[in-house]
Amino acid sequence: MALTFPTNMLANKPYVYLDESGTPLKIEVYVKGPQTGAAYALQASGAPQNSNTYLLTLTLTTVTTGSQVVKTIIDCSTLNGFSSTNFSKIVVRVVYQNNMVGRTTIKIGANDFDAVDYKLFSYLQFIRTGTLKYHGLLELGPDELSQVNISQPSNPVGNQSDFIMRLNVNVVQANIYTNAVTPHFTYEIGSADGYDPTTYETLELRVDGSNPKKTKGSTTDSEADASGDD
């Protein structure tokens, strides 16, 4: 299992956080547009895909002012045909110029989300047989210090029914990120880590904080993006 710190988010990919702390549920998504210096916007629409999966489409468009990295927050009560009691997962896909350019899946009912101190935005990528990359974006809250160190603990994989990884997030004087708002990191997971896609449908990442506090993101590996951005 390799933990790395890429400087930038992957372009066009949905980094997703599901806020289950209240009713209705809220989906928060970061997307980085494809061109440096350009500004983008996201427009959301959705519909049931089948009896247990809801399909949320985010259309990425170029706008005159704004940022290359755009964030949207979606109140699930506004989505056509959505009910948290009827669906167990949400497929989030990004469409740009009529092409699907990114996709990930989040699991409803994951619990243990901490929306105050930091949120974990997840994007899961299938890169080769039995191997995944978990891309994470950590959004720090107002009461978190601006300098953090993300490290891999000695026992990162939990023995659970779902495949669970853990990261440490500790406040430090100075380290990888200074004045960080959304530090970005990547995990590569394969058979050497005990990961087997035929055994585990769900992959979760739990981040333990310095207080300690915890948050986690979930995606479904069987529907991971296979667009090939290594």
N, C-alpha and C positions, 0 to 999 in steps of 0.2 A: 504494500500500500504506500503510495507516494503522495505526500502533501507538498504542494508548490504554491507560490504566490505570483500568479501572472499580474502584470501591471494593469491590464485592461480587461473589461468584460468582453465576452464574445458578442459580435454584432448579430442583430436580428433575433436573438434567443430570448425567450421569456424566463426571467428570474422571478419566481412566484412565492408569495407568502399568503397563507390562508389564516385570517383572523377569526378564530372561533370563540373569542372572549365574550361576545354578546349576540343579540338577535336583532337583525338578520346577520348572517355571515358576511364577511367582506373579503374580497380578493384584491391583493396589492401586487402589482407587477412592474418591474423595471425592464425596459428594452433599450438597447443601444442601437441607434440607426447605423446604416452601412457606410456613410460618408463623413469623414472628419470635417468639422466646421459647419455642417448642415444642421438644421433644426427639424424636429419631428414631433408628431402627435399620434395618439392611439385612440381608435374608436372601437368600442366593444359591442358585440352582438352574440347571442347564444341560443341554443336549442338542445333538447334532449337528443343524445346519440343513440342510446338504447335504454333498457329498463334500469340499468344501474350507473350509467355514465352520462355526464353532461358535457357538451362541447361548447367551449367559449372561444370565440374568434376575435383576435385583436388585429385590426387593420392599421398598419403603419403607413403614415403619409408624411410628405415633406411640407413644412410650413415656413413662413417668412421669418418668424422670430421664435426663440426658444433655445433648446439644448439638444445635443446629439443623444444624450441619455435622457429618456423621458419616463415618467412614472405615472401610473393611473391606479385609482382605487375604485373598485366596483362594488356597489351595494347589491348583494345577490337577490334581494327582493325585487329589483328592477329587471331581472333577467327573465326572458320569456320561458315559462314552463318549469322554472327552477324550484325545487323543494329539497331542503337538506335531509328530510326524512325519506325521500324517494331515491336519492343517488348516493353512492358510496365513493365516487371519485369524479374529478373534473379534469378534462383534457383541455389544456390551454395551448392554442396555436397562434402563431404570428403570420399574417399575410402581408406581403409587400409587392406592389405592382402585379397583383393577381396571382402571385406564387406563394405557396406555403414555405416559409424560410426557417421556422423554428417551432418546436413542440415539446411540451413536458406535461406530466400528469401529477395532480395532487390528490391526496387521500383525505376524505372528510372523516372527522372523528378521531384525528390523531392526538388531540389534547396536548397539554403541557406547553402551550404557547405563552410566551411572556411578551406582551405588547408594549411594556413600559420601558424596559431597559435596553433591549435590543431585539431585532427581528432577523430571522434567517431566511433569505430568499434563495430558492433552490432551482437549479436547472440540471437535468440529468441527460447525459449523452451516451449513446451506445456507439463504441468505436470499433470493436471486433468481437468475435465469438467469445462470450463469457466475460468480457471486460467492459467496464463502464467508467465514465468520468463524471464525478459529482462536482458541479460548479456552484460555489456558494458566494452570496453577497451579504455581508453583515451590516445592517443599518443600526447605528448607535443611537440611543435615546438621550434625552436632555440631561439625565443625571449620571450618565456614564462619562468617565474621563476620556479625553481625546486621544490618549496614547495607549495602545493595546498591543499585546503579543498573542498571536494565535499559534498554538503548538499542538503536536500530536502526543497524546498521553501514551504511557507504556502499554496499556491494554485498551486499544481504541474500539475493539469490536465487542459488542454485547452479546450474551447468549440468550437470545429472545426468539419468539416465533417469527418475528420480522427481522430482517438484517439491519442491525443498528450500529452506527459508528459514533464515536465521541471525539470532540475536540476540547481543548482547554482554551479559555479566553481569560487572560490575566492582565491587570493594569500594570504597566511598567514605566520606568522613567524615560526610556527611549529605546526603541527597537525597530521592527520592520516598518511600522506605520507611525507617522507623527501627524497629529491633527486629523486623524482619519475620520471620515464620515461613513463611507461604505467600503471597507477593505474587502478585497476579492481573493478567493482561494479556490484551489482545485484538488480533489482527491481522485486518484486512479485506483480502481478496485478490481481485483481479479481472483482467480481460483486460489492463488497463494494466500489470500486473505480469508479463505473460507467462503467466498461468495460463489454461489451457483444459481443462475437464473431459473433453473428448473425447480429449485427448492424454495427460493424466496421471491415472492411477487413484489413485496414492498421494501424499499430502501429508505432508511431514515438517518438523519444526521442530528445528533444532540450536542449542543454547545453548552458547556458548563462555565459559569462566570465566576468572577473573583469573590462574590458575596457569600455563597455561590448562588447563581440563578441559572435557569435553564430555558432554552427554546429549541425547537426542532422543526425541520421541514421534511416533507414526504413526497415521493414520486413513485411511479410504477415502472419498473425496469422493462416490462414487456412492451411498453409503448414509448420507450425512450427515443429521442431524436437520433437518427443515424445519418445525419447530413455530412459527417466526415471532417469536422473541424478538429483536428488533433492538436 
